[in-house]
Amino acid sequence: MRYPIVILLCLILSTSWAQNKEFENSSITISAQINQENDSLKLVQNAQEKERKEALYKAIKYEAVNTSRDFPKAALMEPYNIRITTSTTTSLVFPTKIVAIDRGLDNILSKKVDGVENVLKIKASTEFSRPSNLTVITEDGRIYTFTVVFEDFTEQYVVDMRKLDNAMSGSFSQSSNNYGSGITFNNTGMNSTMIENLSKTVLSKKTKVLDREREHNIKMFVKQIFVKDGIVFFPVQILNQGEMQYDIDLVKFFVRDKKKVKRTVSQVLELEPLYVYNDKEGIERKKSLTQVFAFDKFTLTKDKKMDIILYEKNGGRNITCTLKYREINKAEYLN
């Protein structure tokens, strides 16, 4: 009798387990259906919320458009088109010092040229598909706006913004390519146009000669030094009395120790001019050339002197003129 009872108990337990399993499966199915319905409800709610926000945005936009005025065309600045690449740099030359730069994309790289204040270099770091913009504000209060697009090639290497007014009025000359004539120097506040005009004033003055030297039929004269607003002007005249053209290689300026003390190293400092007026490579036979070299203001101590050396290109007629500290420190003020 025991075995039938055991069998009966097993059947009862088996039936109970199957019922429980069926209940669990049913619960899982119902839970999945509930989750699915919840997800569907969320999607509907999100769509409704999106529609509500879009409708609200359209209403606000409609209200804004219909209760405000458009800018008149006269108030809108027409941008200039700039095409940039990753392989070349475009330089923008402005009439005055750059005080602010704004780029629409980080892909547009911009940097002011070291040592000058009104030249901006731009190029692309990476390719970009949509046009962007660039805005530049200069010290004279002018705002320049540009539409910037990426291209594989550009011919816009140097853009002289100072010539835009002339270009618009029809007086722009393609032969005028003196892009450096308005470069603004960092330490002086002057641009090269101002320094050029002052150099012309220096040349117009009849001044004494501070030092003169000659090598064969070439003479060199260093004339009275002038100073104006932190700029020192050195007029140097070269006279070619020979029958052949004299080709200039370099004119260099060195500050040296006046006397070399034994067992000490002589100190030599080369000065680089900010600007050279009348910079030419040669002097025709029986002709003369006067150049003006402009430097940041400096003075010399008693133990120093300045050597100005003229080097002939492919020749040996090199000439050195020497100035004492007094001749430099007593530069005449240029009115």
C-alpha positions as CSV (number, residue, x, y, z in Angstrom):
1,M,0.0,0.0,0.0
2,R,3.0,2.3,0.5
3,Y,3.9,2.6,-3.1
4,P,0.5,3.8,-4.4
5,I,0.5,6.5,-1.7
6,V,4.0,7.6,-2.7
7,I,3.0,7.7,-6.4
8,L,-0.1,9.7,-5.5
9,L,2.0,12.2,-3.6
10,C,4.4,12.5,-6.5
11,L,1.5,13.1,-8.9
12,I,0.2,15.8,-6.6
13,L,3.6,17.5,-6.2
14,S,4.2,17.3,-10.0
15,T,0.8,18.8,-10.7
16,S,1.4,21.6,-8.2
17,W,4.9,22.4,-9.7
18,A,3.4,22.5,-13.2
19,Q,0.7,24.9,-12.0
20,N,3.3,27.1,-10.3
21,K,5.4,27.1,-13.4
22,E,2.5,28.0,-15.6
23,F,1.6,30.8,-13.2
24,E,5.2,32.1,-13.3
25,N,5.2,32.1,-17.1
26,S,1.9,33.8,-17.1
27,S,3.2,36.5,-14.7
28,I,6.2,37.1,-16.8
29,T,4.1,37.5,-19.9
30,I,1.8,39.9,-18.2
31,S,4.8,41.9,-16.8
32,A,6.3,42.1,-20.3
33,Q,3.0,43.3,-21.7
34,I,2.8,45.9,-19.0
35,N,6.4,47.1,-19.7
36,Q,5.6,47.2,-23.4
37,E,2.5,49.2,-22.8
38,N,4.5,51.6,-20.5
39,D,7.2,52.0,-23.2
40,S,4.5,52.7,-25.8
41,L,2.9,55.2,-23.4
42,K,6.2,56.9,-22.8
43,L,6.8,57.2,-26.6
44,V,3.4,58.7,-27.0
45,Q,4.0,61.1,-24.1
46,N,7.4,62.1,-25.5
47,A,6.0,62.6,-29.0
48,Q,3.2,64.7,-27.5
49,E,5.7,66.7,-25.4
50,K,7.9,67.2,-28.5
51,E,4.8,68.4,-30.4
52,R,3.8,70.7,-27.6
53,K,7.3,72.2,-27.4
54,E,7.5,72.6,-31.2
55,A,4.1,74.3,-31.2
56,L,5.2,76.6,-28.4
57,Y,8.5,77.4,-30.2
58,K,6.6,78.2,-33.4
59,A,4.2,80.4,-31.5
60,I,7.0,82.3,-29.8
61,K,8.9,82.6,-33.1
62,Y,5.8,83.8,-34.8
63,E,5.2,86.4,-32.1
64,A,8.8,87.5,-32.2
65,V,8.8,87.9,-36.0
66,N,5.5,89.7,-36.1
67,T,6.2,92.0,-33.2
68,S,9.7,93.0,-34.2
69,R,11.4,94.6,-37.3
70,D,13.9,93.1,-39.6
71,F,17.3,94.8,-39.9
72,P,17.3,97.2,-42.8
73,K,19.8,96.2,-45.5
74,A,21.8,99.3,-44.9
75,A,22.5,98.1,-41.4
76,L,23.7,94.7,-42.4
77,M,27.4,94.4,-43.1
78,E,28.1,92.4,-46.3
79,P,30.9,89.9,-45.5
80,Y,33.9,89.3,-47.6
81,N,34.6,85.8,-48.8
82,I,37.7,84.0,-47.7
83,R,38.8,80.6,-48.9
84,I,41.2,78.8,-46.7
85,T,43.0,75.4,-46.8
86,T,45.0,73.3,-44.4
87,S,48.2,73.6,-46.5
88,T,48.5,77.3,-47.1
89,T,48.2,80.5,-45.0
90,T,46.3,83.6,-45.9
91,S,47.5,86.9,-44.4
92,L,45.0,89.7,-43.9
93,V,46.6,93.2,-43.6
94,F,44.4,95.8,-41.9
95,P,44.8,99.6,-41.8
96,T,45.4,99.7,-38.0
97,K,46.1,97.5,-35.0
98,I,43.9,94.4,-34.5
99,V,42.2,94.5,-31.1
100,A,39.7,91.6,-31.3
101,I,39.2,88.4,-33.3
102,D,36.2,86.1,-33.3
103,R,36.0,82.7,-35.1
104,G,32.8,80.8,-35.9
105,L,34.6,77.4,-35.8
106,D,37.6,76.0,-34.0
107,N,38.7,74.6,-37.4
108,I,39.7,78.2,-38.4
109,L,43.1,79.0,-37.0
110,S,44.0,82.6,-36.6
111,K,47.2,84.3,-35.2
112,K,48.6,87.8,-35.3
113,V,52.1,88.0,-36.9
114,D,54.8,88.3,-34.3
115,G,56.2,91.8,-34.0
116,V,53.4,93.5,-35.9
117,E,49.8,94.5,-34.8
118,N,47.8,94.7,-38.0
119,V,48.5,91.4,-39.8
120,L,46.4,88.3,-39.2
121,K,47.3,84.9,-40.4
122,I,44.5,82.4,-41.0
123,K,44.3,78.8,-42.2
124,A,42.2,75.6,-41.6
125,S,43.3,73.0,-39.0
126,T,41.0,70.4,-40.6
127,E,38.5,70.3,-43.4
128,F,35.0,71.6,-42.7
129,S,31.9,71.3,-44.9
130,R,29.6,74.2,-43.8
131,P,30.6,77.8,-44.2
132,S,31.6,79.7,-41.1
133,N,32.5,83.3,-40.2
134,L,35.4,85.4,-38.9
135,T,35.1,88.9,-37.4
136,V,38.0,91.3,-36.8
137,I,37.8,94.6,-34.9
138,T,40.6,97.1,-35.4
139,E,41.8,100.0,-33.2
140,D,40.2,102.6,-35.3
141,G,36.8,101.1,-34.4
142,R,36.1,99.4,-37.8
143,I,34.6,95.9,-37.9
144,Y,35.5,93.5,-40.7
145,T,33.3,90.4,-41.2
146,F,34.2,87.4,-43.4
147,T,32.4,84.3,-44.7
148,V,35.0,81.5,-44.4
149,V,34.8,78.4,-46.6
150,F,37.1,75.5,-46.9
151,E,38.6,74.6,-50.3
152,D,41.4,72.3,-51.5
153,F,43.2,75.3,-53.1
154,T,43.2,79.0,-52.7
155,E,45.0,81.9,-54.4
156,Q,44.2,84.3,-51.5
157,Y,47.7,84.4,-50.0
158,V,47.8,88.1,-49.0
159,V,44.7,90.3,-48.8
160,D,45.3,94.0,-48.2
161,M,42.2,95.3,-46.4
162,R,43.6,98.8,-46.7
163,K,42.9,98.9,-50.4
164,L,39.2,97.9,-50.2
165,D,37.9,101.5,-50.2
166,N,40.0,102.2,-53.3
167,A,39.0,99.0,-54.9
168,M,35.3,99.8,-54.4
169,S,35.7,103.3,-55.8
170,G,37.5,101.9,-58.9
171,S,40.9,103.4,-58.1
172,F,42.6,100.1,-57.1
173,S,45.8,99.5,-59.1
174,Q,46.9,95.9,-59.6
175,S,50.5,97.0,-60.0
176,S,50.6,98.3,-56.4
177,N,51.7,95.4,-54.4
178,N,53.5,97.1,-51.5
179,Y,51.8,95.0,-48.9
180,G,54.2,96.0,-46.2
181,S,53.6,99.7,-46.4
182,G,51.2,99.9,-43.4
183,I,52.6,97.2,-41.0
184,T,52.2,98.3,-37.4
185,F,55.1,97.7,-35.1
186,N,54.6,96.4,-31.6
187,N,56.8,98.6,-29.5
188,T,56.3,101.9,-31.3
189,G,52.7,102.3,-32.1
190,M,53.8,103.5,-35.6
191,N,53.1,101.7,-38.8
192,S,55.6,101.5,-41.7
193,T,53.7,104.2,-43.7
194,M,54.4,106.6,-40.8
195,I,58.0,105.6,-40.6
196,E,58.4,105.9,-44.4
197,N,57.1,109.5,-44.3
198,L,59.4,110.3,-41.4
199,S,62.3,108.8,-43.4
200,K,61.5,111.1,-46.3
201,T,61.6,114.0,-43.9
202,V,65.0,112.9,-42.7
203,L,66.3,112.8,-46.3
204,S,65.0,116.2,-47.1
205,K,67.1,117.8,-44.3
206,K,70.6,119.1,-45.0
207,T,72.7,117.5,-42.2
208,K,76.3,117.0,-41.2
209,V,78.2,113.9,-41.8
210,L,79.2,111.9,-38.7
211,D,81.6,109.5,-40.4
212,R,82.8,108.7,-43.9
213,E,84.9,105.9,-45.3
214,R,85.8,104.7,-48.8
215,E,87.0,101.5,-50.5
216,H,88.4,102.1,-53.9
217,N,85.8,104.0,-55.8
218,I,82.9,103.5,-53.3
219,K,82.2,106.0,-50.6
220,M,80.0,105.6,-47.6
221,F,78.6,108.5,-45.4
222,V,76.7,108.2,-42.1
223,K,74.8,111.4,-41.5
224,Q,73.1,113.1,-38.6
225,I,70.9,110.7,-36.6
226,F,67.3,111.7,-35.8
227,V,64.8,110.4,-33.2
228,K,61.0,110.6,-33.2
229,D,58.5,108.9,-30.8
230,G,60.7,106.0,-29.9
231,I,62.2,105.5,-33.4
232,V,65.9,106.3,-34.2
233,F,66.7,107.1,-37.9
234,F,70.1,106.4,-39.4
235,P,70.6,108.0,-42.9
236,V,73.4,106.2,-44.8
237,Q,74.6,107.5,-48.2
238,I,76.5,105.3,-50.6
239,L,78.3,106.9,-53.6
240,N,79.4,104.8,-56.6
241,Q,82.2,106.7,-58.5
242,G,83.1,103.6,-60.5
243,E,82.1,102.5,-64.0
244,M,80.3,99.4,-62.9
245,Q,77.2,98.9,-60.8
246,Y,77.8,98.3,-57.1
247,D,75.6,95.5,-55.8
248,I,74.7,95.7,-52.1
249,D,74.6,92.5,-50.2
250,L,73.9,93.7,-46.7
251,V,74.2,96.7,-44.4
252,K,74.7,95.6,-40.8
253,F,74.8,97.5,-37.5
254,F,76.9,96.2,-34.6
255,V,77.3,97.5,-31.1
256,R,80.8,96.6,-29.8
257,D,83.1,97.3,-26.9
258,K,85.1,100.4,-27.5
259,K,88.3,98.9,-26.3
260,K,89.0,95.2,-25.9
261,V,90.4,94.5,-22.5
262,K,93.0,91.7,-22.4
263,R,91.7,88.3,-21.2
264,T,88.1,89.3,-21.7
265,V,85.6,88.4,-24.3
266,S,84.5,91.2,-26.6
267,Q,80.7,91.6,-26.6
268,V,79.1,92.2,-30.0
269,L,75.4,93.0,-30.4
270,E,73.8,93.1,-33.8
271,L,70.8,95.5,-34.2
272,E,68.0,94.6,-36.6
273,P,66.2,97.6,-38.2
274,L,62.5,97.8,-38.0
275,Y,62.2,99.3,-41.4
276,V,64.5,100.3,-44.3
277,Y,63.5,103.2,-46.6
278,N,64.8,103.2,-50.1
279,D,65.9,99.6,-49.8
280,K,67.6,98.8,-53.1
281,E,70.0,96.0,-54.2
282,G,72.4,98.1,-56.3
283,I,73.8,101.5,-57.3
284,E,74.3,102.4,-60.9
285,R,77.6,103.7,-62.1
286,K,78.3,107.4,-61.1
287,K,75.1,107.4,-59.0
288,S,74.4,107.6,-55.3
289,L,71.9,106.0,-53.0
290,T,70.7,107.2,-49.5
291,Q,68.9,104.8,-47.3
292,V,67.3,105.4,-43.9
293,F,67.4,102.7,-41.3
294,A,64.8,102.9,-38.5
295,F,65.4,101.2,-35.1
296,D,63.7,101.0,-31.8
297,K,65.2,103.8,-29.6
298,F,68.4,102.9,-27.9
299,T,71.5,104.6,-26.3
300,L,75.1,103.6,-25.8
301,T,77.4,103.8,-22.8
302,K,80.8,105.4,-22.9
303,D,82.6,102.0,-23.4
304,K,80.5,101.2,-26.5
305,K,80.6,102.1,-30.2
306,M,78.6,101.3,-33.3
307,D,80.0,99.8,-36.5
308,I,78.0,100.2,-39.6
309,I,79.2,97.8,-42.2
310,L,78.4,97.8,-45.9
311,Y,78.9,94.4,-47.7
312,E,79.3,94.2,-51.4
313,K,77.6,91.2,-53.1
314,N,80.1,89.0,-54.8
315,G,82.9,91.5,-54.2
316,G,85.4,92.7,-51.6
317,R,84.7,96.4,-51.4
318,N,83.2,96.3,-47.9
319,I,83.2,99.5,-45.9
320,T,82.9,100.1,-42.1
321,C,81.9,103.4,-40.6
322,T,82.1,103.9,-36.8
323,L,80.0,106.1,-34.5
324,K,80.8,107.1,-31.0
325,Y,78.3,106.9,-28.1
326,R,77.9,110.8,-28.1
327,E,76.9,110.9,-31.7
328,I,74.1,108.4,-31.1
329,N,73.0,109.7,-27.7
330,K,72.8,113.3,-29.2
331,A,70.3,112.3,-31.9
332,E,68.3,115.3,-33.1
333,Y,64.6,115.4,-32.5
334,L,62.6,115.2,-35.7
335,N,59.9,117.9,-35.8
